[in-house]
Amino acid sequence: MLKGIVEEIKNFEGLLRKKAIKDVIGNFTFDEDYEFEIIEDFGDDAAVIGIDGENAILLAADGIWGKLLEKDPWWAGYCSVLVNCNDIAAMGGKCLGMTNIISMKDKDVCREVLKGVKDGIKKFGVPMVGGHTHPDAQCNVLDVAITGIAKKDKLLLSRNAKVGDKIIFAYDLDGKLYENFPLNWDTTTMKPKKLVKAQLLSLVEIAENNLANSCKDISNPGAIGTLGMLLELAKKGGIVDITKIPKPEEIELVHWLKVYPGSGFVLTAKEENVKEIKRIFEDVNITAEVCGEVKRERKLYITDGKEKELVFDFEKEFICGC
């Protein structure tokens, strides 16, 4: 069973697409005369730039997967807002505003995409304040960037995962697989704006109370793939009991491990802080469970409580190469 799951995870397109990141980031260097403090750059959910002694600006951007845009333009537009807001929250930050680049060859598709973006803005309460439009593009493309703000000393950075930290998976389980794209677990379209925003702010509360060391929002690589990216950046390893990951009863485990949830996060934290983290999440309808532990050896294993299987050996392979 475990070998089959490992094979599914490692051959999942949502994970494999991350490998291209390494070739891109190798082209960029920083000017030694740069005025501000670059706290975090490539690999985390957002880049972090210190702007004064206390605050940092968070910068993130997401290009919407072409398969999703073709399948359901409205959902693609809506998700372009959702994924960016989750990126900022996962860093322990608050969203300030978004910009977009929209390239469309089909006006009907464009109309649906913009309706989705508009509905996402309304749901998450984060304004779209600028961008660029290509009205005569050769294909339909949507990219959105977001800016957030956080306290410099209250960030949830992937590289801050510590050996011995408990690995916590947290999901809003009150949702449904999105009909047109069953790799997406929709938990927000049917929820009131107040709760959706409160879920994002729960990560700020966790960060500002120093309860977690690291965090990522669960995204295209799925649950184990996202954790792998976190551990790769932290230069650590870990073991996860996949039977303990919060999951809707009706969904098969292998499928769930590939799902992109509307509200789902993986965190690492000291054992003494787990109870309070779970309470904060519970208050906003998110189920959180300890599923594993961060290890010094740079290998990520999964277990079912009886056997264990190697998923990633970061001494020999990479997910994104950051």
Backbone torsions as a table, in degrees:
resi	resn	phi	psi	omega
1	MET	NA	-50.3	-176.1
2	LEU	-65.1	-39.1	179.2
3	LYS	-61.7	-39.6	178.1
4	GLY	-64.8	-39.3	178.9
5	ILE	-66.7	-42.6	177.7
6	VAL	-59.4	-43.5	179.5
7	GLU	-62.1	-42.0	178.4
8	GLU	-61.7	-44.4	-178.7
9	ILE	-64.0	-48.1	-173.1
10	LYS	-72.7	-21.4	179.1
11	ASN	-102.9	6.8	-179.1
12	PHE	-72.5	129.2	-176.4
13	GLU	-58.8	-36.5	-180.0
14	GLY	-61.0	-27.9	176.5
15	LEU	-86.3	-47.0	-174.8
16	LEU	-61.0	-30.0	-178.7
17	ARG	-65.8	-17.4	-179.4
18	LYS	-74.1	-20.2	-176.3
19	LYS	-62.1	-27.6	-178.1
20	ALA	-67.1	-18.1	-177.7
21	ILE	-58.8	-40.0	-176.1
22	LYS	-57.4	-42.6	-178.4
23	ASP	-68.6	-27.4	-178.9
24	VAL	-77.2	-50.3	-171.8
25	ILE	-69.2	-19.6	178.2
26	GLY	-64.8	-13.1	-179.1
27	ASN	-86.6	-8.5	-171.2
28	PHE	-112.2	133.0	173.2
29	THR	-129.6	166.8	-177.1
30	PHE	-109.2	139.9	177.9
31	ASP	-68.2	127.6	-177.9
32	GLU	-65.0	-17.5	178.7
33	ASP	-94.3	8.7	-179.0
34	TYR	-58.1	134.3	-168.5
35	GLU	-75.5	-31.6	-172.7
36	PHE	-103.6	171.4	-175.9
37	GLU	-94.0	114.4	175.7
38	ILE	-85.0	105.6	-177.3
39	ILE	-83.6	-40.2	178.7
40	GLU	-146.8	139.9	178.7
41	ASP	-120.5	-104.6	-171.2
42	PHE	-81.1	145.3	171.4
43	GLY	109.5	-32.5	180.0
44	ASP	-87.6	177.3	-177.5
45	ASP	-68.6	-22.1	175.2
46	ALA	-151.8	149.2	170.4
47	ALA	-76.9	152.1	-176.2
48	VAL	-127.8	125.6	178.6
49	ILE	-125.9	120.3	177.0
50	GLY	-72.1	130.6	-177.4
51	ILE	-110.6	-16.1	173.9
52	ASP	-158.8	-166.5	-176.4
53	GLY	-69.7	-16.6	-172.9
54	GLU	-119.8	-35.4	-169.7
55	ASN	-111.8	156.8	176.2
56	ALA	-134.3	146.0	174.2
57	ILE	-94.4	136.9	176.9
58	LEU	-106.3	133.0	-178.3
59	LEU	-126.8	125.8	178.6
60	ALA	-142.1	159.1	177.3
61	ALA	-150.9	146.0	178.5
62	ASP	-137.0	130.3	170.5
63	GLY	-96.5	131.2	-175.9
64	ILE	-77.3	132.1	-178.7
65	TRP	-54.0	128.2	-177.4
66	GLY	-56.5	-35.8	178.9
67	LYS	-60.7	-39.7	-179.9
68	LEU	-70.1	-42.6	-178.9
69	LEU	-62.4	-39.2	179.3
70	GLU	-70.6	-38.0	-175.2
71	LYS	-73.9	-41.9	-174.7
72	ASP	-153.7	89.9	-176.6
73	PRO	-58.7	-38.6	179.3
74	TRP	-61.9	-47.1	-178.6
75	TRP	-64.6	-36.9	176.9
76	ALA	-60.7	-44.6	178.2
77	GLY	-63.3	-44.1	179.4
78	TYR	-62.5	-45.9	-177.8
79	CYS	-67.8	-25.1	178.3
80	SER	-62.5	-29.7	175.3
81	VAL	-79.8	-48.2	-176.9
82	LEU	-55.7	-50.4	-173.8
83	VAL	-65.6	-35.5	178.9
84	ASN	-69.6	-41.4	178.1
85	CYS	-63.5	-39.4	178.0
86	ASN	-65.8	-35.3	177.6
87	ASP	-60.3	-44.5	-179.6
88	ILE	-68.3	-43.0	179.7
89	ALA	-60.7	-41.2	-177.6
90	ALA	-63.3	-20.9	177.1
91	MET	-88.1	-4.2	-176.1
92	GLY	86.6	21.6	-175.6
93	GLY	-111.7	170.7	175.8
94	LYS	-109.2	140.9	-178.2
95	CYS	-76.2	136.8	176.9
96	LEU	-103.7	-50.7	-177.8
97	GLY	-176.5	165.5	-175.9
98	MET	-125.8	156.8	168.5
99	THR	-130.8	162.3	-177.2
100	ASN	-142.9	157.8	167.3
101	ILE	-122.1	118.6	179.7
102	ILE	-117.6	123.5	-179.5
103	SER	-121.9	116.5	-174.0
104	MET	-134.8	137.8	172.3
105	LYS	-105.7	-13.5	-177.0
106	ASP	-120.5	116.2	-176.3
107	LYS	-65.0	-34.3	179.1
108	ASP	-66.8	-41.6	176.3
109	VAL	-63.2	-43.8	179.5
110	CYS	-58.4	-43.3	-178.8
111	ARG	-61.4	-42.7	-179.9
112	GLU	-69.7	-40.4	177.7
113	VAL	-59.7	-47.5	-178.2
114	LEU	-65.4	-33.5	175.8
115	LYS	-64.9	-40.5	177.4
116	GLY	-64.4	-42.6	177.0
117	VAL	-61.0	-45.2	179.8
118	LYS	-59.4	-44.1	179.8
119	ASP	-67.6	-35.1	176.7
120	GLY	-65.7	-41.8	177.2
121	ILE	-59.7	-43.5	180.0
122	LYS	-64.6	-39.5	-177.4
123	LYS	-72.1	-42.9	-174.0
124	PHE	-94.8	-12.8	174.8
125	GLY	70.8	24.7	179.1
126	VAL	-112.7	125.1	-173.5
127	PRO	-76.2	148.6	168.8
128	MET	-95.5	116.4	-169.1
129	VAL	-113.3	0.1	179.4
130	GLY	175.9	-176.2	178.5
131	GLY	154.5	-156.1	-178.0
132	HIS	-146.6	142.4	-178.9
133	THR	-121.8	129.3	170.8
134	HIS	-104.7	101.3	-176.6
135	PRO	-80.8	-9.4	-174.3
136	ASP	-128.5	38.7	-176.9
137	ALA	-73.2	161.6	178.4
138	GLN	-87.7	-8.2	179.3
139	CYS	-154.2	167.6	179.3
140	ASN	-93.2	120.4	-178.7
141	VAL	-140.2	139.5	176.5
142	LEU	-131.5	125.5	175.6
143	ASP	-129.9	137.0	179.3
144	VAL	-130.5	137.6	175.7
145	ALA	-117.6	152.0	-177.7
146	ILE	-136.5	149.7	174.2
147	THR	-119.4	137.4	177.2
148	GLY	-133.7	179.3	-179.9
149	ILE	-139.7	146.3	179.2
150	ALA	-154.3	165.3	173.7
151	LYS	-76.5	133.4	-175.8
152	LYS	-57.2	-34.8	-176.5
153	ASP	-98.6	14.0	-179.0
154	LYS	-129.2	38.2	-176.0
155	LEU	-95.1	145.7	175.6
156	LEU	-99.6	80.6	-176.6
157	LEU	-89.9	136.1	179.2
158	SER	-56.1	-41.4	-175.7
159	ARG	-67.9	-8.5	179.8
160	ASN	-88.5	3.2	175.5
161	ALA	-60.1	134.5	-175.1
162	LYS	-112.5	146.5	174.3
163	VAL	-57.7	130.7	-178.0
164	GLY	95.7	-14.1	175.0
165	ASP	-57.5	143.7	170.9
166	LYS	-80.1	139.0	177.0
167	ILE	-93.4	121.3	-175.4
168	ILE	-115.5	126.4	171.1
169	PHE	-103.4	133.5	-175.5
170	ALA	-132.1	125.8	-178.4
171	TYR	-136.9	146.8	161.1
172	ASP	-83.1	111.0	-176.7
173	LEU	-89.0	-5.2	179.6
174	ASP	-86.9	85.4	-176.9
175	GLY	-163.9	-158.3	-179.3
176	LYS	-156.0	151.5	172.1
177	LEU	-66.8	131.0	-178.0
178	TYR	-69.0	125.8	-169.5
179	GLU	-54.9	-44.1	-176.4
180	ASN	-83.7	-8.4	-178.8
181	PHE	-153.2	80.7	-170.8
182	PRO	-68.5	2.2	170.3
183	LEU	-84.5	-3.6	178.0
184	ASN	-106.6	131.2	177.2
185	TRP	-103.6	105.0	-175.0
186	ASP	-83.4	118.5	177.8
187	THR	-124.6	2.5	-171.5
188	THR	-114.8	-31.0	-173.8
189	THR	-62.2	-30.0	-176.9
190	MET	-96.3	0.3	-176.3
191	LYS	-100.0	151.2	175.4
192	PRO	-67.8	149.2	-179.6
193	LYS	-54.4	-38.6	-177.5
194	LYS	-58.7	-43.4	-179.7
195	LEU	-71.1	-41.6	179.9
196	VAL	-58.7	-44.7	179.2
197	LYS	-68.6	-37.2	179.5
198	ALA	-64.0	-35.3	177.6
199	GLN	-63.7	-41.4	176.8
200	LEU	-64.1	-42.6	-177.3
201	LEU	-71.9	-17.2	177.1
202	SER	-62.4	-32.0	177.6
203	LEU	-70.5	-33.6	176.1
204	VAL	-64.6	-42.7	178.4
205	GLU	-61.6	-43.4	178.5
206	ILE	-62.8	-42.8	-179.2
207	ALA	-66.8	-48.8	-173.8
208	GLU	-71.8	-14.5	175.2
209	ASN	-102.6	13.3	175.2
210	ASN	54.9	39.7	-175.7
211	LEU	-89.5	-29.1	-179.9
212	ALA	-122.0	152.8	176.9
213	ASN	-92.7	-32.1	-177.6
214	SER	-151.6	162.8	-178.6
215	CYS	-163.4	147.7	167.5
216	LYS	-141.0	147.7	171.9
217	ASP	-81.5	138.7	-179.3
218	ILE	-70.8	122.4	-171.8
219	SER	-130.6	-150.4	-172.5
220	ASN	-52.5	-34.5	179.7
221	PRO	-71.8	-5.8	-178.3
222	GLY	83.0	-178.1	-172.8
223	ALA	-62.0	-53.3	-176.7
224	ILE	-73.6	-36.8	177.0
225	GLY	-63.1	-40.9	178.3
226	THR	-65.9	-44.5	175.7
227	LEU	-59.6	-40.2	178.3
228	GLY	-58.9	-41.2	177.8
229	MET	-63.1	-40.4	178.4
230	LEU	-62.0	-48.7	-177.5
231	LEU	-68.5	-34.1	176.7
232	GLU	-60.2	-44.0	-179.8
233	LEU	-68.9	-34.8	-179.0
234	ALA	-79.6	-9.0	-175.8
235	LYS	58.2	43.6	178.8
236	LYS	-129.0	-178.1	173.6
237	GLY	-133.2	-167.0	179.8
238	GLY	179.7	174.2	174.4
239	ILE	-135.2	137.8	-177.2
240	VAL	-130.5	129.9	171.3
241	ASP	-86.0	104.8	-173.9
242	ILE	-68.9	-17.2	178.1
243	THR	-74.9	-13.6	-179.7
244	LYS	-95.8	-8.0	179.6
245	ILE	-67.1	126.4	179.4
246	PRO	-54.4	133.6	-173.6
247	LYS	-154.0	139.6	171.9
248	PRO	-63.8	139.1	-175.5
249	GLU	-59.5	-33.8	-171.6
250	GLU	-80.3	-6.0	-175.9
251	ILE	-106.8	133.0	178.5
252	GLU	-65.2	143.9	-175.1
253	LEU	-58.4	-44.4	-177.6
254	VAL	-60.0	-41.6	178.7
255	HIS	-66.9	-42.9	-177.9
256	TRP	-60.4	-35.5	-179.3
257	LEU	-67.9	-13.7	177.9
258	LYS	-102.1	-8.6	-172.3
259	VAL	-72.3	143.9	171.6
260	TYR	-99.3	106.7	-175.6
261	PRO	-84.3	151.3	176.3
262	GLY	-63.7	-34.4	176.0
263	SER	-143.4	97.1	-178.9
264	GLY	-151.5	135.7	-174.9
265	PHE	-141.7	151.9	170.1
266	VAL	-120.5	130.1	-176.6
267	LEU	-127.6	159.8	167.4
268	THR	-124.0	140.7	-174.7
269	ALA	-156.9	157.3	172.9
270	LYS	-63.1	146.2	-177.7
271	GLU	-57.2	-35.2	-177.3
272	GLU	-66.9	-16.7	-178.8
273	ASN	-99.2	-4.7	-174.4
274	VAL	-61.0	-45.2	-176.7
275	LYS	-58.3	-43.9	-178.8
276	GLU	-70.4	-37.5	176.6
277	ILE	-61.0	-45.3	180.0
278	LYS	-62.8	-37.2	179.1
279	ARG	-65.5	-44.7	179.7
280	ILE	-60.1	-44.8	178.9
281	PHE	-66.2	-41.9	-178.9
282	GLU	-59.0	-35.1	-179.7
283	ASP	-64.4	-19.3	-179.6
284	VAL	-118.5	25.9	172.8
285	ASN	69.7	28.8	176.7
286	ILE	-112.0	130.2	179.5
287	THR	-94.3	123.3	-178.0
288	ALA	-123.2	136.4	179.0
289	GLU	-139.9	144.1	171.6
290	VAL	-74.1	126.1	-175.7
291	CYS	-123.3	-5.0	-177.6
292	GLY	179.7	-164.3	-175.3
293	GLU	-147.1	145.5	176.0
294	VAL	-78.1	133.9	-178.5
295	LYS	-118.5	159.0	179.1
296	ARG	-72.2	-41.2	179.3
297	GLU	-62.1	130.9	-172.7
298	ARG	-81.5	58.5	177.0
299	LYS	-135.8	139.7	176.9
300	LEU	-108.8	121.6	178.6
301	TYR	-111.7	153.0	166.4
302	ILE	-116.1	153.4	178.2
303	THR	-140.4	157.9	172.5
304	ASP	-110.5	15.0	-178.1
305	GLY	94.8	-13.8	-179.7
306	LYS	-119.7	-50.4	179.7
307	GLU	-118.4	164.5	174.4
308	LYS	-135.3	153.8	-176.9
309	GLU	-140.1	138.6	178.3
310	LEU	-74.1	131.8	175.8
311	VAL	-102.4	-53.9	-179.0
312	PHE	-132.1	136.0	169.9
313	ASP	-112.8	101.0	-172.8
314	PHE	-73.7	-5.8	172.2
315	GLU	-79.2	-19.4	-174.7
316	LYS	-120.4	-16.7	-175.1
317	GLU	-145.1	169.4	179.2
318	PHE	-142.1	160.5	174.2
319	ILE	-97.4	-54.2	179.2
320	CYS	-122.4	-11.8	174.9
321	GLY	74.7	20.0	-179.4
322	CYS	-86.2	NA	NA
